[in-house]
Amino acid sequence: MAFLEELKITGSIGNLSFYKMRGVDGIVVRQKGGAPKEYVKNSPTFKVPRLYMSEFGGCSKMGKEVRFMMHPVRTLADYNFSGFINKALKIVQKQDGAGELGQRSIMLSKHPTLLAGFQLNKNTTFDSVIRTPLTYTVDRKTLSARVNIPALLRDINFHPNNRHARFCIDVSLGIVPDFTFDPKEGAYRPSAWYTSMFAPKSVSSPWFPALKGSPATSLEIALTDQVPADESYSLMLTVGVRYGSPMEDDVVEEVKRAGAAKVVAIAGWPEGDGSGDKLPVSDTMSEVVKGDGEMQAMVPVQSAATCTYGWHYTVDTRSIESIQPPEHSLKAETTTPTHAEIEGSSVKAGEITIPTVPFLIVDCKQLQSLPIAIGTAPALTLGT
């Protein structure tokens, strides 16, 4: 990526584009390129890319609603996090195993933990300012939330910006709808009940002196005039710390572009409704195969990866298909071993143990007495 240092221009000159990007010093320069727009829309070569473009367009539309529900604390961000929100929603979209490519739904209400804990800051995060964990409750039935803020003591569990004399805590609550593909319109849409009347609400604490901290307090908020027609939505609770400067007559003026915020929690489908609220990091399934004929044991292999800026994990599900002759019985089980168990693991005849790790290494010499046919397992590596 090129940067323009001396000349201060924005716009296009020939085949170059000059623009500013939040969080980046200077002016960014990029070169125009790519296939023509009409060719991408109509050429059979771009048939599959058009499906992915349709899905990413749905993530962008839903990402706009997510950012809108963060509006009360969005000004506290120190970088443009739109791309990271779209990336998280793309992970949510991949969890839809029933939809066709290009039409997969974005059901955040079924996977709310993928956005919980998202930090809106890179340089100074909310957790580095207030280091005592907050306690909270979110009620989908009453569309309300309560955040309990502990007593904050300067340089103990509270480390504010030293340049500002006042601070306050801001809590906001909003409704984020799920997005599904509408075949008639050929685009992603939220539920019909979601209109412009749905907007985030926020409540703030009084201004406290930054040198002293603040006593323990609780902030409550409710969406009394916003009632969704079904369960295809998520309640998003965000919290932020703002800074201010004292003015005349005890008036405190907020300092722009200062502070920190994060997504505290997202309440998805109620428990017991098959929501899949929590994605498993590992899963265990054992199956004994006996009898004549073709026998198969499907073993789910799942891997967990840490996400950027507050995302917890993603789940990548693969399957390994094993075939055994009639005289053998196969017991396949997935576990979550320790590092020492992984290094010292071995495969015995008649029994195979597959650790839940992103990459599997199987010794072929030890599998000579146990014939195995490997199916769809992109992360499987055979070593000698």
Secondary structure, 3 states (H helix, E strand, C coil): CEEECCCCCCEEECCEEEEECCCCCCEEEEECCCCCHHHHHHCHHHHHHHHHHHHHHHHHHHHHHHHHHCHHHHCCCCCCCHHHHHHHHHHHHHCCCCCCCCCCCECHHHCHHHCCCCECCCCCCHHHHECCCCEEEEECCCCEEEEEECCEEECCCECCCCCCCEEEEEEEEEEEECEEEECCCCEEEECCCCCCCCCCEEEECCCEECCCEECCEEEEEECCCCCCCCCCEEEEEEEEEEEEEECHHHCEEECCCCCEEEEEEEECCCCCCCCCCCCCCCCCCCEEECCCCCCEEEEEEEEEECCCCCCCCEEEEEEEEEECCCCCCEEEEEECCCHHHHHCCCCECCEEEEECCCCEEEECHHHCCCCCCCCCCCCEEEEC
